[in-house]
């Protein structure tokens, strides 16, 4: 077997060969985190280094984009990181159990800025409701965008459910989140003086 095949078997997930996306894929029961639309940015690699006691899976639809991230992951060979090529909505609906995810990350999804195109946005009400249902009580969801209206849409929906609490006291979203790893897109916009809008919530414990 080639080196590339070995890496793929260790890092890449075959969607058809797994029954569920969870920590069993890593051979342990550590907290499980998932990035939606990981692209080629090493954000998830940074998170996996920061939290070696957690497991991370990145989902990306575009094969060529995921291939670039795979090359970066190969160089560091982190045991708590795996990647999956799939549509995120399908993968989470079919393969992720309810109340099993410790943290979700959604960084700069396509904003579809024109009003007539906004129905194409990934992060819509039904999707957010599904993500909340997959979080463990006390689990967190992080979202970032350079479009304020998109952040407001996401934050407003999360708040309206009554199932989550913002991690920014008194605010639905914030442009100040220094502890969050910066992606390539974030650095680009920040260098241009464009703020990044962060949404961060925690799923409430049931009373």
N, C-alpha and C positions, 0 to 999 in steps of 0.2 A: 504494500500500500504506500502511496506517495506521502511526502510530508504534508502536502496540502490536504489530502484526504484525511490524514490523522488529525489535523487541526480542525477540519470541518466536523469530524465525529466528536471532538471534544468541546468545541465552541458552538457549532451550528446545531439547530434543532430541526429534525425532519417532522414537519407538521403531521404527516400521515402516520408516523410511527409512535407518536406519544398520545396517551389518553388524556393527560392533563398537564397544564403549565403550573408547576409548583416546585417546592424545594426538593421533592423526591428526585428530580432530574439532577440534583447535585449530590445526592446520597446523604442528605441530612435534613433536619427540620428547622433550619435557621429562618429568620424572617425573610420574606420573599418580596422583591420590589420589581416594578415593571415600567419601562419607558416606552411610550407610544410614539411611533415615528422617529426612531433614533437617528435616522439618516446616516451620515458619515462622521458626525461630530463625536469626539471622544468624551462627551459628558458622562456617559455611563461608565466608561473606564475610570474616570476620576472618582465617581461615586463608589465603584467597587474597590478602589484603593483606599478610599477614606473609611469605608465600612467593610473590612474583611469578614466580619461576623454576620453579614447579610448576603443574600443571593440576589443577583440581578439578571433580568432578561430584557433584551431590547427587541422591539418589533418594528420592522420596516418593510414596506411593500415593494419598493424598487430594488430589483436584484443588483444592478450595477452600483447603486449607492451603498447597499449593505456589504457588497464585496470590498469596498474601500475601507469600511469600518472593520471588517474581518481581518484585513491586512494589519491594521493598527492593533487589533486585539491579539493577533498572532505574536506580535513583538513582546507583549507583556505577559501573555499566557496566564491570565488570572483565573484561579480555580472557581471563583464565585460569579463568573460572567458567562452568559450564553446569549446567542442571537438567533432570531427567527424571522424568515421572510414570509409575511402573511398580511392580509388585511386585518388591521387591529380590531375592528368591530367584530369580525367573524371569530378571530382567535380568542378574544376575551369572552365572547358569548358562549362559545362551544367548549373551550378548554380551561377556563379559569373558574374555580369553585367560588361560591358565595362566601363572603367574609374570610378571604384567604390572603389578600394582598396587603402588605405592610405600607407600601408607598407607591403611588403612581406619579409619573413625570410626563408632562406634555410641553415640549419646548418649541415655540414658533411654528405651529401648524399653519398651513397655507391660509392666509386671511381672507382670500376672495373679497377684496375691498368693495367692489361695486355692489350696490344694493341688489340688483337683479341676480347676482351670482351667490349671494350669501347662503342660499339653501344648500350649496355644495360644501359648506364648512363641515369639517369632521366633528368638531366639538359642539354638538347641539344638545338640546334638552334630554332627549331619550338616551343619548350616549352617556351623558353625565349621570343620569339616574342609574344606568347599568354600572358605571364605575363605582358609585357610592355603595351599591349593593355588594360589590366584590371586595370592598375594603373591610378589614377587621375593625371592630370598635376601637377607636383611638388611632386608626390608620390615617394617613395623610395623602392629599392630592395637591400636586404642584403644577401650575400652569404659567407660561410666560408668552408674551407677544409684544411686538412693537406697535400694534394697533390697539388704541385705548378702547374703542367701541367693542372689540372682540373680547377683551379682558372684562369689560363691564357686563357683557352678555353672559360670560361664563360665571363670573362672581355673583351676578344677580340670580342666576338659576340655582347655584349651589346654596345661596342664602335662603331662597324661597322654599327649599325643601324642608327646612327646619331640622335637617339631619346632620348638618355640619356647622362648625364654628370657625370663623376666620382666625388665622394665626397672626393677623395684624390688628391688634385691639382697636376697636372703633372704626375700622376701615374694611371695605370689601376687597380692596387691592392696594398695592403699593409700588412705588418706583424705587424703593430703598430696601434691598435684600442682600446685604454684602456677603452673607455666608453661603449663598447659592452659587455653585460653580458656573462660570461664564462660558457660554457656547460661542462658536465662531460668529454666529449671527448677532449675538448680544454685543460682542466686542466691536463688530463692524458698526452697528447703530450707535453705540455709546461713543465711539470715536467721532461720529458725525454730530454728536450732541443730541441724538434722539433718545428719549427715555425708554426704558423697558418696563412693561407693566406686569407685575407678578400677582398671581392669585395663589394663596396657600390656605388650605383648610384642613381641619381635623374632623373625622367622623365622630359624632357624639356617641357616648355610651348610652344604651337604653336604660331608662329609669325603671 
